[in-house]
Amino acid sequence: MTMITTVDIQPSENVFGIEDMVSYALQHEFVLGARAFEYNDTFVLAILATPFCLKSERDNAKLQLTESLKSLLGDKNFIITFDMQVYRNVQNELDEQTKAYLLNLAKQR
């Protein structure tokens, strides 16, 4: 006698982490470097970009990256910044105080 058991398998939730965000950003032609961290349920993505001649080019590039990340991150909060001070200071091991400072800096600029 053969007994058949069915198992209800739920699809695993896609987890899009910091490394994935950086890798995805680096796929865009205008991105030379990318660094990211998470603080208080907000991702901060600091971008080192190719030089833009016009502010409108920079704004369009940021909008393009923002829209594509929205589709991947869903309802998660994130900030994209081209600010060099934020980019330079994002390191692997950031303390909470530094994360808070860099998040506020990214929001202001």
N, CA, C and O atoms as CSV, one atom per row, in Angstrom:
chain,resi,resn,atom,element,x,y,z
A,1,MET,N,N,0.843,-1.169,0.000
A,1,MET,CA,C,0.000,0.000,0.000
A,1,MET,C,C,0.893,1.238,0.000
A,1,MET,O,O,1.764,1.378,0.859
A,2,THR,N,N,0.679,2.130,-0.955
A,2,THR,CA,C,1.467,3.340,-1.071
A,2,THR,C,C,0.674,4.496,-0.497
A,2,THR,O,O,-0.487,4.716,-0.843
A,3,MET,N,N,1.325,5.224,0.384
A,3,MET,CA,C,0.670,6.379,0.996
A,3,MET,C,C,1.274,7.645,0.403
A,3,MET,O,O,2.491,7.825,0.420
A,4,ILE,N,N,0.441,8.504,-0.111
A,4,ILE,CA,C,0.909,9.752,-0.715
A,4,ILE,C,C,0.625,10.892,0.255
A,4,ILE,O,O,-0.496,11.070,0.732
A,5,THR,N,N,1.652,11.637,0.522
A,5,THR,CA,C,1.523,12.792,1.414
A,5,THR,C,C,1.777,14.047,0.610
A,5,THR,O,O,2.749,14.133,-0.140
A,6,THR,N,N,0.915,15.002,0.765
A,6,THR,CA,C,1.131,16.272,0.084
A,6,THR,C,C,1.651,17.287,1.087
A,6,THR,O,O,1.229,17.329,2.242
A,7,VAL,N,N,2.562,18.086,0.618
A,7,VAL,CA,C,3.138,19.128,1.454
A,7,VAL,C,C,2.858,20.456,0.791
A,7,VAL,O,O,3.151,20.654,-0.389
A,8,ASP,N,N,2.294,21.351,1.551
A,8,ASP,CA,C,2.000,22.683,1.045
A,8,ASP,C,C,3.260,23.525,1.155
A,8,ASP,O,O,3.674,23.876,2.259
A,9,ILE,N,N,3.870,23.851,0.034
A,9,ILE,CA,C,5.102,24.631,0.030
A,9,ILE,C,C,4.769,26.056,-0.365
A,9,ILE,O,O,4.248,26.314,-1.450
A,10,GLN,N,N,5.075,26.967,0.528
A,10,GLN,CA,C,4.863,28.389,0.258
A,10,GLN,C,C,6.100,28.939,-0.435
A,10,GLN,O,O,7.218,28.602,-0.046
A,11,PRO,N,N,5.928,29.768,-1.443
A,11,PRO,CA,C,7.098,30.370,-2.070
A,11,PRO,C,C,7.837,31.239,-1.061
A,11,PRO,O,O,7.234,31.982,-0.287
A,12,SER,N,N,9.145,31.125,-1.094
A,12,SER,CA,C,9.929,31.916,-0.138
A,12,SER,C,C,9.862,33.392,-0.501
A,12,SER,O,O,9.839,33.768,-1.673
A,13,GLU,N,N,9.834,34.188,0.508
A,13,GLU,CA,C,9.780,35.637,0.311
A,13,GLU,C,C,11.121,36.104,-0.236
A,13,GLU,O,O,12.172,35.729,0.283
A,14,ASN,N,N,11.086,36.913,-1.270
A,14,ASN,CA,C,12.332,37.446,-1.819
A,14,ASN,C,C,12.942,38.413,-0.823
A,14,ASN,O,O,12.309,39.384,-0.408
A,15,VAL,N,N,14.152,38.140,-0.456
A,15,VAL,CA,C,14.854,39.014,0.464
A,15,VAL,C,C,15.910,39.749,-0.349
A,15,VAL,O,O,16.850,39.144,-0.865
A,16,PHE,N,N,15.744,41.023,-0.451
A,16,PHE,CA,C,16.657,41.859,-1.230
A,16,PHE,C,C,17.488,42.624,-0.227
A,16,PHE,O,O,17.000,43.558,0.409
A,17,GLY,N,N,18.742,42.233,-0.082
A,17,GLY,CA,C,19.592,42.810,0.938
A,17,GLY,C,C,20.508,43.903,0.418
A,17,GLY,O,O,20.416,44.327,-0.734
A,18,ILE,N,N,21.378,44.338,1.285
A,18,ILE,CA,C,22.309,45.420,0.973
A,18,ILE,C,C,23.224,45.046,-0.190
A,18,ILE,O,O,23.421,45.841,-1.109
A,19,GLU,N,N,23.778,43.843,-0.151
A,19,GLU,CA,C,24.682,43.415,-1.227
A,19,GLU,C,C,23.958,43.359,-2.565
A,19,GLU,O,O,24.522,43.709,-3.601
A,20,ASP,N,N,22.699,42.915,-2.534
A,20,ASP,CA,C,21.902,42.862,-3.761
A,20,ASP,C,C,21.649,44.261,-4.307
A,20,ASP,O,O,21.700,44.487,-5.516
A,21,MET,N,N,21.376,45.191,-3.406
A,21,MET,CA,C,21.124,46.569,-3.812
A,21,MET,C,C,22.365,47.170,-4.478
A,21,MET,O,O,22.263,47.838,-5.507
A,22,VAL,N,N,23.514,46.931,-3.892
A,22,VAL,CA,C,24.771,47.441,-4.453
A,22,VAL,C,C,25.030,46.803,-5.817
A,22,VAL,O,O,25.372,47.500,-6.773
A,23,SER,N,N,24.873,45.504,-5.912
A,23,SER,CA,C,25.093,44.802,-7.183
A,23,SER,C,C,24.146,45.310,-8.266
A,23,SER,O,O,24.547,45.506,-9.413
A,24,TYR,N,N,22.894,45.518,-7.893
A,24,TYR,CA,C,21.919,46.013,-8.854
A,24,TYR,C,C,22.280,47.416,-9.336
A,24,TYR,O,O,22.192,47.711,-10.528
A,25,ALA,N,N,22.684,48.270,-8.412
A,25,ALA,CA,C,23.059,49.643,-8.781
A,25,ALA,C,C,24.249,49.634,-9.740
A,25,ALA,O,O,24.297,50.423,-10.684
A,26,LEU,N,N,25.198,48.751,-9.497
A,26,LEU,CA,C,26.405,48.697,-10.334
A,26,LEU,C,C,26.116,48.254,-11.766
A,26,LEU,O,O,26.970,48.411,-12.639
A,27,GLN,N,N,24.949,47.714,-12.020
A,27,GLN,CA,C,24.576,47.301,-13.364
A,27,GLN,C,C,24.188,48.482,-14.253
A,27,GLN,O,O,24.115,48.337,-15.474
A,28,HIS,N,N,23.942,49.636,-13.663
A,28,HIS,CA,C,23.582,50.822,-14.440
A,28,HIS,C,C,24.858,51.463,-14.987
A,28,HIS,O,O,25.867,51.554,-14.287
A,29,GLU,N,N,24.802,51.898,-16.224
A,29,GLU,CA,C,26.001,52.396,-16.910
A,29,GLU,C,C,26.599,53.644,-16.281
A,29,GLU,O,O,27.798,53.882,-16.426
A,30,PHE,N,N,25.809,54.440,-15.594
A,30,PHE,CA,C,26.320,55.665,-14.993
A,30,PHE,C,C,26.894,55.461,-13.592
A,30,PHE,O,O,27.429,56.402,-13.007
A,31,VAL,N,N,26.792,54.253,-13.047
A,31,VAL,CA,C,27.262,53.972,-11.687
A,31,VAL,C,C,28.669,53.395,-11.737
A,31,VAL,O,O,28.899,52.333,-12.317
A,32,LEU,N,N,29.606,54.108,-11.121
A,32,LEU,CA,C,30.987,53.632,-11.027
A,32,LEU,C,C,31.235,52.875,-9.733
A,32,LEU,O,O,32.061,51.963,-9.690
A,33,GLY,N,N,30.524,53.250,-8.684
A,33,GLY,CA,C,30.667,52.607,-7.385
A,33,GLY,C,C,29.392,52.783,-6.586
A,33,GLY,O,O,28.645,53.741,-6.787
A,34,ALA,N,N,29.151,51.854,-5.682
A,34,ALA,CA,C,27.951,51.929,-4.844
A,34,ALA,C,C,28.256,51.320,-3.484
A,34,ALA,O,O,28.942,50.303,-3.381
A,35,ARG,N,N,27.736,51.958,-2.449
A,35,ARG,CA,C,27.865,51.478,-1.076
A,35,ARG,C,C,26.514,51.669,-0.408
A,35,ARG,O,O,25.780,52.602,-0.732
A,36,ALA,N,N,26.189,50.790,0.519
A,36,ALA,CA,C,24.874,50.875,1.154
A,36,ALA,C,C,24.927,50.400,2.599
A,36,ALA,O,O,25.830,49.668,3.004
A,37,PHE,N,N,23.932,50.840,3.361
A,37,PHE,CA,C,23.731,50.352,4.717
A,37,PHE,C,C,22.247,50.499,5.045
A,37,PHE,O,O,21.499,51.170,4.334
A,38,GLU,N,N,21.846,49.863,6.126
A,38,GLU,CA,C,20.459,49.960,6.572
A,38,GLU,C,C,20.439,50.488,7.995
A,38,GLU,O,O,21.234,50.080,8.841
A,39,TYR,N,N,19.510,51.408,8.242
A,39,TYR,CA,C,19.346,51.975,9.580
A,39,TYR,C,C,17.877,52.329,9.783
A,39,TYR,O,O,17.276,52.996,8.941
A,40,ASN,N,N,17.310,51.895,10.873
A,40,ASN,CA,C,15.895,52.176,11.199
A,40,ASN,C,C,14.957,51.847,10.035
A,40,ASN,O,O,14.117,52.663,9.654
A,41,ASP,N,N,15.106,50.661,9.483
A,41,ASP,CA,C,14.251,50.183,8.381
A,41,ASP,C,C,14.339,51.040,7.121
A,41,ASP,O,O,13.403,51.061,6.322
A,42,THR,N,N,15.440,51.739,6.939
A,42,THR,CA,C,15.666,52.524,5.732
A,42,THR,C,C,17.012,52.151,5.142
A,42,THR,O,O,18.029,52.167,5.835
A,43,PHE,N,N,17.016,51.815,3.860
A,43,PHE,CA,C,18.258,51.562,3.152
A,43,PHE,C,C,18.802,52.884,2.642
A,43,PHE,O,O,18.043,53.721,2.154
A,44,VAL,N,N,20.097,53.079,2.748
A,44,VAL,CA,C,20.763,54.241,2.164
A,44,VAL,C,C,21.731,53.707,1.122
A,44,VAL,O,O,22.614,52.909,1.436
A,45,LEU,N,N,21.565,54.148,-0.119
A,45,LEU,CA,C,22.418,53.738,-1.224
A,45,LEU,C,C,23.186,54.961,-1.700
A,45,LEU,O,O,22.611,55.897,-2.255
A,46,ALA,N,N,24.497,54.936,-1.474
A,46,ALA,CA,C,25.363,56.045,-1.893
A,46,ALA,C,C,26.031,55.647,-3.208
A,46,ALA,O,O,26.631,54.577,-3.316
A,47,ILE,N,N,25.918,56.513,-4.189
A,47,ILE,CA,C,26.378,56.227,-5.542
A,47,ILE,C,C,27.544,57.128,-5.925
A,47,ILE,O,O,27.514,58.336,-5.691
A,48,LEU,N,N,28.568,56.526,-6.516
A,48,LEU,CA,C,29.635,57.253,-7.189
A,48,LEU,C,C,29.319,57.132,-8.674
A,48,LEU,O,O,29.380,56.040,-9.240
A,49,ALA,N,N,28.985,58.240,-9.296
A,49,ALA,CA,C,28.491,58.214,-10.675
A,49,ALA,C,C,29.466,58.870,-11.640
A,49,ALA,O,O,30.358,59.624,-11.253
A,50,THR,N,N,29.258,58.553,-12.906
A,50,THR,CA,C,30.003,59.242,-13.953
A,50,THR,C,C,29.603,60.712,-13.920
A,50,THR,O,O,28.510,61.040,-13.458
A,51,PRO,N,N,30.454,61.587,-14.392
A,51,PRO,CA,C,30.087,63.016,-14.390
A,51,PRO,C,C,28.881,63.284,-15.298
A,51,PRO,O,O,28.772,62.738,-16.396
A,52,PHE,N,N,27.994,64.130,-14.811
A,52,PHE,CA,C,26.833,64.550,-15.587
A,52,PHE,C,C,27.055,65.994,-16.022
A,52,PHE,O,O,27.517,66.822,-15.237
A,53,CYS,N,N,26.724,66.290,-17.272
A,53,CYS,CA,C,26.870,67.659,-17.769
A,53,CYS,C,C,25.748,68.557,-17.262
A,53,CYS,O,O,25.966,69.732,-16.966
A,54,LEU,N,N,24.564,68.003,-17.166
A,54,LEU,CA,C,23.401,68.781,-16.770
A,54,LEU,C,C,22.755,68.193,-15.524
A,54,LEU,O,O,22.787,66.983,-15.302
A,55,LYS,N,N,22.174,69.064,-14.723
A,55,LYS,CA,C,21.465,68.613,-13.534
A,55,LYS,C,C,20.307,67.705,-13.921
A,55,LYS,O,O,19.991,66.758,-13.201
A,56,SER,N,N,19.676,67.988,-15.046
A,56,SER,CA,C,18.554,67.162,-15.496
A,56,SER,C,C,19.000,65.730,-15.799
A,56,SER,O,O,18.242,64.788,-15.571
A,57,GLU,N,N,20.223,65.559,-16.311
A,57,GLU,CA,C,20.753,64.212,-16.554
A,57,GLU,C,C,20.924,63.461,-15.235
A,57,GLU,O,O,20.581,62.284,-15.124
A,58,ARG,N,N,21.455,64.155,-14.254
A,58,ARG,CA,C,21.661,63.563,-12.929
A,58,ARG,C,C,20.321,63.195,-12.307
A,58,ARG,O,O,20.170,62.103,-11.759
A,59,ASP,N,N,19.351,64.094,-12.389
A,59,ASP,CA,C,18.023,63.849,-11.837
A,59,ASP,C,C,17.344,62.670,-12.531
A,59,ASP,O,O,16.694,61.857,-11.874
A,60,ASN,N,N,17.489,62.574,-13.848
A,60,ASN,CA,C,16.889,61.463,-14.595
A,60,ASN,C,C,17.544,60.133,-14.227
A,60,ASN,O,O,16.863,59.115,-14.104
A,61,ALA,N,N,18.850,60.144,-14.054
A,61,ALA,CA,C,19.557,58.925,-13.652
A,61,ALA,C,C,19.098,58.464,-12.268
A,61,ALA,O,O,18.875,57.275,-12.043
A,62,LYS,N,N,18.960,59.410,-11.355
A,62,LYS,CA,C,18.499,59.082,-10.005
A,62,LYS,C,C,17.059,58.566,-10.045
A,62,LYS,O,O,16.729,57.608,-9.344
A,63,LEU,N,N,16.207,59.182,-10.847
A,63,LEU,CA,C,14.828,58.742,-10.984
A,63,LEU,C,C,14.756,57.335,-11.573
A,63,LEU,O,O,13.968,56.506,-11.117
A,64,GLN,N,N,15.571,57.073,-12.576
A,64,GLN,CA,C,15.607,55.749,-13.204
A,64,GLN,C,C,15.990,54.676,-12.180
A,64,GLN,O,O,15.353,53.625,-12.111
A,65,LEU,N,N,17.015,54.940,-11.399
A,65,LEU,CA,C,17.466,53.995,-10.386
A,65,LEU,C,C,16.417,53.845,-9.280
A,65,LEU,O,O,16.172,52.738,-8.799
A,66,THR,N,N,15.808,54.947,-8.883
A,66,THR,CA,C,14.770,54.910,-7.850
A,66,THR,C,C,13.591,54.057,-8.292
A,66,THR,O,O,13.119,53.211,-7.534
A,67,GLU,N,N,13.116,54.270,-9.506
A,67,GLU,CA,C,11.959,53.524,-10.003
A,67,GLU,C,C,12.264,52.037,-10.121
A,67,GLU,O,O,11.418,51.208,-9.788
A,68,SER,N,N,13.449,51.687,-10.586
A,68,SER,CA,C,13.769,50.268,-10.722
A,68,SER,C,C,13.951,49.603,-9.357
A,68,SER,O,O,13.602,48.434,-9.191
A,69,LEU,N,N,14.488,50.327,-8.385
A,69,LEU,CA,C,14.634,49.755,-7.047
A,69,LEU,C,C,13.296,49.618,-6.335
A,69,LEU,O,O,13.112,48.701,-5.535
A,70,LYS,N,N,12.358,50.522,-6.617
A,70,LYS,CA,C,11.022,50.425,-6.014
A,70,LYS,C,C,10.373,49.100,-6.368
A,70,LYS,O,O,9.717,48.482,-5.530
A,71,SER,N,N,10.553,48.665,-7.603
A,71,SER,CA,C,9.940,47.407,-8.025
A,71,SER,C,C,10.586,46.212,-7.328
A,71,SER,O,O,9.931,45.188,-7.127
A,72,LEU,N,N,11.837,46.326,-6.965
A,72,LEU,CA,C,12.534,45.230,-6.293
A,72,LEU,C,C,12.350,45.235,-4.780
A,72,LEU,O,O,12.250,44.178,-4.158
A,73,LEU,N,N,12.306,46.419,-4.196
A,73,LEU,CA,C,12.238,46.533,-2.738
A,73,LEU,C,C,10.817,46.563,-2.194
A,73,LEU,O,O,10.606,46.386,-0.994
A,74,GLY,N,N,9.862,46.781,-3.051
A,74,GLY,CA,C,8.479,46.825,-2.585
A,74,GLY,C,C,8.229,48.007,-1.683
A,74,GLY,O,O,8.455,49.154,-2.069
A,75,ASP,N,N,7.760,47.727,-0.475
A,75,ASP,CA,C,7.383,48.800,0.440
A,75,ASP,C,C,8.508,49.236,1.375
A,75,ASP,O,O,8.275,50.012,2.302
A,76,LYS,N,N,9.716,48.748,1.142
A,76,LYS,CA,C,10.835,49.155,1.997
A,76,LYS,C,C,11.253,50.590,1.671
A,76,LYS,O,O,11.191,51.025,0.521
A,77,ASN,N,N,11.675,51.306,2.698
A,77,ASN,CA,C,12.128,52.682,2.516
A,77,ASN,C,C,13.593,52.687,2.085
A,77,ASN,O,O,14.402,51.897,2.573
A,78,PHE,N,N,13.916,53.589,1.165
A,78,PHE,CA,C,15.308,53.743,0.768
A,78,PHE,C,C,15.554,55.161,0.274
A,78,PHE,O,O,14.650,55.871,-0.166
A,79,ILE,N,N,16.815,55.531,0.371
A,79,ILE,CA,C,17.269,56.838,-0.097
A,79,ILE,C,C,18.469,56.603,-0.996
A,79,ILE,O,O,19.372,55.837,-0.656
A,80,ILE,N,N,18.475,57.260,-2.137
A,80,ILE,CA,C,19.627,57.218,-3.035
A,80,ILE,C,C,20.281,58.579,-2.976
A,80,ILE,O,O,19.614,59.608,-3.079
A,81,THR,N,N,21.595,58.577,-2.808
A,81,THR,CA,C,22.317,59.843,-2.758
A,81,THR,C,C,23.569,59.770,-3.626
A,81,THR,O,O,24.220,58.729,-3.720
A,82,PHE,N,N,23.891,60.890,-4.254
A,82,PHE,CA,C,25.130,61.037,-5.005
A,82,PHE,C,C,26.164,61.809,-4.190
A,82,PHE,O,O,27.206,62.202,-4.715
A,83,ASP,N,N,25.878,62.023,-2.920
A,83,ASP,CA,C,26.736,62.816,-2.043
A,83,ASP,C,C,28.046,62.068,-1.748
A,83,ASP,O,O,28.033,60.942,-1.251
A,84,MET,N,N,29.159,62.708,-2.060
A,84,MET,CA,C,30.468,62.071,-1.877
A,84,MET,C,C,30.829,61.872,-0.409
A,84,MET,O,O,31.518,60.909,-0.074
A,85,GLN,N,N,30.381,62.754,0.463
A,85,GLN,CA,C,30.693,62.588,1.879
A,85,GLN,C,C,30.013,61.331,2.426
A,85,GLN,O,O,30.607,60.594,3.214
A,86,VAL,N,N,28.803,61.096,2.020
A,86,VAL,CA,C,28.104,59.874,2.445
A,86,VAL,C,C,28.810,58.664,1.848
A,86,VAL,O,O,29.087,57.696,2.556
A,87,TYR,N,N,29.105,58.709,0.550
A,87,TYR,CA,C,29.759,57.588,-0.128
A,87,TYR,C,C,31.083,57.220,0.553
A,87,TYR,O,O,31.338,56.049,0.835
A,88,ARG,N,N,31.910,58.214,0.810
A,88,ARG,CA,C,33.226,57.956,1.415
A,88,ARG,C,C,33.131,57.349,2.809
A,88,ARG,O,O,33.995,56.564,3.201
A,89,ASN,N,N,32.107,57.699,3.550
A,89,ASN,CA,C,32.009,57.270,4.938
A,89,ASN,C,C,31.247,55.968,5.156
A,89,ASN,O,O,31.197,55.470,6.281
A,90,VAL,N,N,30.657,55.411,4.113
A,90,VAL,CA,C,29.982,54.118,4.272
A,90,VAL,C,C,31.052,53.031,4.259
A,90,VAL,O,O,31.742,52.822,3.262
A,91,GLN,N,N,31.166,52.358,5.379
A,91,GLN,CA,C,32.139,51.281,5.549
A,91,GLN,C,C,31.389,50.014,5.949
A,91,GLN,O,O,30.182,50.053,6.185
A,92,ASN,N,N,32.099,48.897,6.026
A,92,ASN,CA,C,31.469,47.623,6.375
A,92,ASN,C,C,30.878,47.619,7.773
A,92,ASN,O,O,29.753,47.156,7.962
A,93,GLU,N,N,31.594,48.114,8.736
A,93,GLU,CA,C,31.133,48.090,10.126
A,93,GLU,C,C,30.865,49.512,10.605
A,93,GLU,O,O,31.770,50.194,11.085
A,94,LEU,N,N,29.632,49.949,10.473
A,94,LEU,CA,C,29.256,51.288,10.936
A,94,LEU,C,C,28.550,51.181,12.270
A,94,LEU,O,O,27.711,50.301,12.466
A,95,ASP,N,N,28.886,52.074,13.188
A,95,ASP,CA,C,28.150,52.090,14.454
A,95,ASP,C,C,26.832,52.840,14.249
A,95,ASP,O,O,26.637,53.512,13.236
A,96,GLU,N,N,25.948,52.716,15.215
A,96,GLU,CA,C,24.614,53.299,15.102
A,96,GLU,C,C,24.650,54.824,14.973
A,96,GLU,O,O,23.847,55.403,14.241
A,97,GLN,N,N,25.558,55.459,15.667
A,97,GLN,CA,C,25.665,56.917,15.617
A,97,GLN,C,C,26.077,57.378,14.215
A,97,GLN,O,O,25.535,58.353,13.694
A,98,THR,N,N,27.026,56.683,13.615
A,98,THR,CA,C,27.470,57.038,12.267
A,98,THR,C,C,26.361,56.790,11.251
A,98,THR,O,O,26.164,57.591,10.336
A,99,LYS,N,N,25.643,55.694,11.406
A,99,LYS,CA,C,24.524,55.412,10.503
A,99,LYS,C,C,23.468,56.518,10.583
A,99,LYS,O,O,22.960,56.976,9.559
A,100,ALA,N,N,23.145,56.936,11.801
A,100,ALA,CA,C,22.150,57.996,11.981
A,100,ALA,C,C,22.629,59.286,11.325
A,100,ALA,O,O,21.854,59.970,10.656
A,101,TYR,N,N,23.901,59.619,11.514
A,101,TYR,CA,C,24.470,60.835,10.915
A,101,TYR,C,C,24.409,60.774,9.398
A,101,TYR,O,O,23.986,61.736,8.757
A,102,LEU,N,N,24.831,59.646,8.812
A,102,LEU,CA,C,24.857,59.524,7.352
A,102,LEU,C,C,23.440,59.493,6.759
A,102,LEU,O,O,23.211,60.016,5.669
A,103,LEU,N,N,22.505,58.888,7.468
A,103,LEU,CA,C,21.122,58.892,7.006
A,103,LEU,C,C,20.576,60.318,6.963
A,103,LEU,O,O,19.946,60.717,5.984
A,104,ASN,N,N,20.817,61.077,8.018
A,104,ASN,CA,C,20.358,62.481,8.039
A,104,ASN,C,C,21.035,63.304,6.965
A,104,ASN,O,O,20.398,64.154,6.341
A,105,LEU,N,N,22.308,63.067,6.740
A,105,LEU,CA,C,23.050,63.776,5.701
A,105,LEU,C,C,22.466,63.457,4.323
A,105,LEU,O,O,22.292,64.352,3.495
A,106,ALA,N,N,22.166,62.184,4.084
A,106,ALA,CA,C,21.590,61.780,2.797
A,106,ALA,C,C,20.212,62.395,2.588
A,106,ALA,O,O,19.861,62.752,1.464
A,107,LYS,N,N,19.429,62.524,3.651
A,107,LYS,CA,C,18.106,63.135,3.536
A,107,LYS,C,C,18.187,64.623,3.233
A,107,LYS,O,O,17.345,65.159,2.511
A,108,GLN,N,N,19.196,65.292,3.782
A,108,GLN,CA,C,19.331,66.736,3.607
A,108,GLN,C,C,19.827,67.109,2.235
A,108,GLN,O,O,19.491,68.179,1.726
A,109,ARG,N,N,20.608,66.265,1.632
A,109,ARG,CA,C,21.239,66.637,0.363
A,109,ARG,C,C,20.542,65.982,-0.764
A,109,ARG,O,O,20.924,66.170,-1.919
